[in-house]
Each structure stands twice: as structure tokens, then as C-alpha cells.
Amino acid sequence: MAAGGQKSNAIPPFLSSAEIYNPSTGKWTSTGSLNAGRYNYTATLLNNGEVLIAGGVHLASTELYNPATGKFSLAANLNTGRTDHSAVLLGNGNAMVVGGYDGSGGNIGYLSSAELFH
């Protein structure tokens, strides 16, 4: 899946379109659109087959992509808006979002906190 992004060096708004790649056919197919244009976010494949899309530039929101319906739905917001963060699926099925930058400027914007998505 490729979703969101930024055209060249354009400033926001960011892209909200999404496409799915099929390695069997070698083709990309359009799918549902993100609820918010996103750039520098994370995408984490969950155990149920959905994809958690978290944060991005100027965003604390999250979304879930359902491959059965091809649609994105809003999920619980992060406590702290993050960009340039990391995310990982834990063994218990939760996703952990770690670190990143909150956009406040200078070194004070770097985050050492983590959040869990259940």
C-alpha cells in the first residue's frame, strides 16, 4: 500500500489518495482515500489484517485501513501529535508508536514518549 505523501516540495495540504500494489499482476490499483492528507506518518499492519495509520506532519489523528472494504476509518487520536516517529506491532497485538517530533521547533520538539494502540 502507498498512501498520502507530498508532491515535490509542495507545502500542505498533503495527499490523501491511496493505492494497493498486487505483486502477482505487477499493477497498482486505487483504493479508498485517507480522511486526512498525511506525510511522514507510520503504517503498521495489525494482526487482523487492518493497517494502522498514525500521525504525520501536524497530525495527532489515526486511521484504520480495512482491506476487505478498501476504506479508511478514523480511530482514536494520539495523545501527542507526531511526525518522523516509529511504530511497531508488539507480540500481544498492540501497536506502539515511539518518539518523533511534535513540530514545536528547535530541540524542544523531539519526543521521548511512547503510546500504545489497543
C-alpha positions as CSV (number, residue, x, y, z in Angstrom):
1,M,0.0,0.0,0.0
2,A,1.1,3.5,-0.8
3,A,-1.0,6.3,0.8
4,G,-0.7,10.0,1.3
5,G,2.6,11.8,0.7
6,Q,3.6,15.1,-0.8
7,K,4.0,16.3,-4.4
8,S,7.6,17.5,-5.0
9,N,8.4,20.2,-2.5
10,A,4.8,21.5,-2.2
11,I,3.6,22.7,1.1
12,P,0.4,21.3,2.7
13,P,-2.2,20.2,2.1
14,F,-0.7,16.7,1.7
15,L,-2.1,13.9,-0.4
16,S,-4.9,11.7,0.8
17,S,-5.0,9.2,-2.1
18,A,-4.1,5.5,-1.7
19,E,-3.1,2.6,-3.9
20,I,-2.6,-1.1,-3.4
21,Y,0.2,-3.0,-5.3
22,N,-0.5,-6.6,-6.4
23,P,2.8,-8.4,-6.9
24,S,1.1,-11.2,-8.9
25,T,0.0,-8.7,-11.6
26,G,2.6,-6.1,-11.1
27,K,-0.1,-3.4,-11.1
28,W,-1.3,-0.6,-8.7
29,T,-5.0,-0.1,-8.1
30,S,-6.6,2.9,-6.4
31,T,-8.4,2.2,-3.1
32,G,-10.2,4.4,-0.6
33,S,-8.7,7.8,0.4
34,L,-7.3,8.8,3.8
35,N,-9.6,11.0,5.9
36,A,-6.7,13.5,6.2
37,G,-3.8,14.1,3.9
38,R,-0.7,12.8,5.5
39,Y,3.1,13.0,5.2
40,N,5.8,11.4,7.5
41,Y,3.4,9.1,9.2
42,T,3.7,5.4,10.1
43,A,1.7,2.5,8.8
44,T,1.6,-0.7,10.9
45,L,0.0,-4.0,9.7
46,L,-2.2,-5.3,12.5
47,N,-2.8,-9.0,13.3
48,N,-6.4,-8.7,12.0
49,G,-5.2,-7.5,8.5
50,E,-6.1,-3.9,9.0
51,V,-3.4,-1.2,8.7
52,L,-3.0,1.5,11.4
53,I,-2.0,4.9,10.0
54,A,-0.7,7.1,12.8
55,G,0.2,10.8,13.0
56,G,2.2,12.7,10.4
57,V,3.1,16.3,9.9
58,H,0.7,18.5,12.0
59,L,-1.5,15.5,13.0
60,A,-2.4,13.5,16.1
61,S,-5.1,11.6,14.3
62,T,-5.0,7.9,13.4
63,E,-6.9,5.9,10.8
64,L,-7.5,2.2,10.2
65,Y,-7.4,0.8,6.6
66,N,-9.7,-2.2,6.1
67,P,-8.5,-4.3,3.1
68,A,-11.9,-6.1,2.9
69,T,-13.8,-2.8,2.3
70,G,-11.0,-0.7,0.8
71,K,-11.9,2.1,3.2
72,F,-10.1,4.1,5.8
73,S,-11.9,5.0,9.1
74,L,-10.9,7.3,11.9
75,A,-9.5,5.7,15.0
76,A,-8.6,7.2,18.4
77,N,-6.2,10.2,18.3
78,L,-2.7,10.0,19.6
79,N,-2.2,11.9,22.9
80,T,0.7,13.8,21.2
81,G,0.8,14.8,17.5
82,R,3.9,13.2,16.0
83,T,5.9,13.2,12.8
84,D,9.1,11.3,12.0
85,H,8.2,8.7,14.7
86,S,8.5,4.9,14.7
87,A,5.8,2.3,15.1
88,V,6.0,-1.4,15.7
89,L,3.5,-4.3,16.2
90,L,4.0,-5.9,19.6
91,G,3.6,-9.6,20.3
92,N,0.4,-9.0,22.1
93,G,-1.2,-7.4,19.0
94,N,-0.9,-3.8,20.3
95,A,0.9,-1.2,18.2
96,M,3.4,1.0,19.9
97,V,4.2,4.5,18.5
98,V,7.5,5.9,19.7
99,G,9.4,9.2,19.6
100,G,9.3,11.6,16.8
101,Y,8.9,15.3,16.6
102,D,5.9,17.4,17.6
103,G,6.7,20.4,15.3
104,S,7.3,22.9,18.1
105,G,10.7,23.9,16.8
106,G,14.2,23.5,17.9
107,N,15.4,20.6,20.0
108,I,12.4,21.0,22.4
109,G,10.2,19.4,19.8
110,Y,11.8,16.0,19.9
111,L,9.7,13.4,21.8
112,S,11.0,10.6,24.1
113,S,7.5,9.4,24.9
114,A,5.6,6.3,23.6
115,E,1.9,5.4,23.1
116,L,0.0,2.1,22.7
117,F,-2.8,1.4,20.3
118,H,-5.1,-1.4,21.5
